[in-house]
């Protein structure tokens, strides 16, 4: 079993999900008392969020690049950035590594395509929904990516940072997300990518009329596949 390196803490709420999923998936595959070999570097998310808001992406990338060197030095054979948004600096992180970085958008695109879906809605932080780094990676794989309108994007982003990253799950916010998903479906979305690792704390398949693609679980599944 290879050792999985995790760049986490963005937020720790979703990093805890990564840790749980990796261990459950390894146990399902190998049985008995087996669990995942992994090393975790957990950053202070407040510092990263300040850099995000200030547009200081290169500096944020340097923080993660140094963290990536740390998990590689600790024995990681592959590395995951445990957040969709910070894949904006994925190339910078990979440049600091001599082991593979398993890109979250690639694992997600594989799952969407395997499901026979081509037109997909994308929920995530404003950075993920509005900037090119994530949408273009999906589009390069042949996906037609839809994002919510301005009001929907603002709602999705606010709930992530003000609620889910703090471990707060509200029925009112779930209903709001369901309205946004409904709008995407009316625009032709055949599925919806839960493109922020915290969204899975709020939205499951039972809350959507079309398939949802939970990126935390998909990333963890891809990591376990690679590790085993």
N, C-alpha and C positions, 0 to 999 in steps of 0.2 A: 504494500500500500504506500503510495506517495504521500508526502506531507503537503497539506493545503495551507498556503499563507493568506491571511485575511487582513485587509486594511479596513478597519471598522471604526465605530464610534460616530457614524454620520447617518442616522443617529444610533445610539447604543440600543434603542428599542428594536430596530431592524437587525442590528448585528446579533442580538440575542436570538432572533429568529433564524439567522444563518447558522449559528452554532447548534441550535436544536435540530434544524433540518439536516445538516451534514451528518450529525450523529445518528439520527433516526434512519436516514437513507443507507448509511453503512451497515447498521444493524439489520435492516431489511434485506440487504444483499448478502451479508456474511453470516448473520444469525448469532446466537449465543451472546457473549459479552463484548462483541466487537463494537468499536466506536471509531470515529474519524481521527486520524493523525492531523493535527492542525496547530498553527501558531497564529496568534492574533495580536496585531498592533492597533490599539484603540486610541484615536486622537481626541483632543478636546474640541467638540463640534462647534462651540461658541467661536473659537478662533477661525475655524474654516468658514463658518457662516458669515463672519465679518468680511473675509476676503472675497466671498461670493458676491455679496452686496456691493462691495467696492470695485468689483470687476478686476480684482488682482488675481487672475487665474494662474498666471505663471508662478506667483509666490505660493499659492495654494498647491500647485502641482509639485513644487519643490518640497513642501511639507510631506506630501504623500510619497514622493520619490525617495526621500530619506527613510520614511517608514518602510517602504518596500525593500530597501537595502537591508533594513533590520530583520524583516521576516525571512529574507533569503539567507542572511547570515545565521539565522536560527534554524535553518534546515528546510525551508519551504522549497518544494519542487515545482510548484506553480502558484500563482498569486491571483486573488480576486480583490477588486475594489468593491466593497460592500455597499454601494450606492450608485444609482443611475446617474445622478447629476455630475458627480466627479469623474465620470468617464469623459468629460470634456478635456481632461488632462491625461487620458489613457496613454497617449503616445509618449508623453513626458515620463510617465511612470515606467512604461515598458523600456524606455531608453536607459533607465537606471538599473535594469535587471539583466541577468544572463539566463534566467528561467522564463517560461512563458507567462504572459498575462492573459487570463481567460476573460475575454470581453463579454460583458453582460448583454449588450445589444445583439451580438452574434448568437448567443445561446437562445435569446428570445426570438430572433428571426427564424432560427431553425424550427422552433416549436410552432410558430405561426404558420410557416410554410408546410410543415408536416400535417397540420390540421386542415390544409386545403384552403386557408384564408389568404386573400390577397389585399383586400381593402380593410385597413385596421385603424381604430381610434387609438389615440395615445393620451394617457393621463400621466401627469408627473409634476415636478416643480415648474415654475414659469421658465426657468433656464432650459429644462429638458424639452418643454413643449414649444418654446418660441425660438430657440437657437438651432443652428444647423447640425451640430456635432452628433446628435443622436438620431434625428429624423433622417439625415442623409445616409447614415450607416444602414438604417433599415431600408431606405429607398434603393440603395445600391444592391440590396439582395432581392429586389423586385417587388417590394411592398409599396402600396399606395397608402400613405399615412395621413390621417385626418386628426386635427386638434380642435378642442372646443373653441367657441367664440370668446371674446374678451372677458365677458362676465363669468363664463364657466371656468376659464383659466384662472381668474382671480380667486374664485371660490376654492378650486382644487389646491392652488398654491397656499392659500391662507390656512386651510385645514391641516395641510402637511406640517407647516412650521409652527402654527399656534396650538395645535392639538395633538396630532399623531406622534410627532417627535417628542412630545412630553408624556406620551402614554395615555392621552385622553381620547376616548372613543365615544362619540355622541350619535344618537339615533338621528338627530336633526341633520348632522353632517352627512350621514349615510344616505338619507333621503335626498340631500342636495347632490351628492355624487350620482345617485341613480337618475336624477333628472338630467344631469350632464351626459351620462351614458345613453339615455333615451334620445337626446338630441343628436348624438353621434350616429346612433343606429338609424335615425330618420334621414341622416345625410348619406347613408349607404354603408356604414361600417358593418363588416361581417364578424368582427371580433374587437375586443378592447385590450390593449396592453396596459397593465397596471405598472406604469413606468416610473414608479418611485417605490423604494423598498418598504416604506411604511404603509402604503395603501392597502396591503394585504391584511393589516390589522383592522381595516374597516370594511373592505369589499371582498366578498367571495363569489363563487359562481352562482349561488342562489340569489344574488342581488342584481343579476344582469340577464337580459333576454338573449344575448349572444355570448359565445365563448369568451372568457377572460383569460389572459395570459399573465400569471403572477410571476414577476421577474425574479423575486427573491428565491422562490422554489425552483424556477427553471435554471437559475445560475447555480444553485446548490446541486441540482441534479447533474448538470454538466460537469461540475467540479468533481463529484463522486465518480462519475463515469471516467473522467481523466485519471483520477487517483487510483482507481482499481484496474 
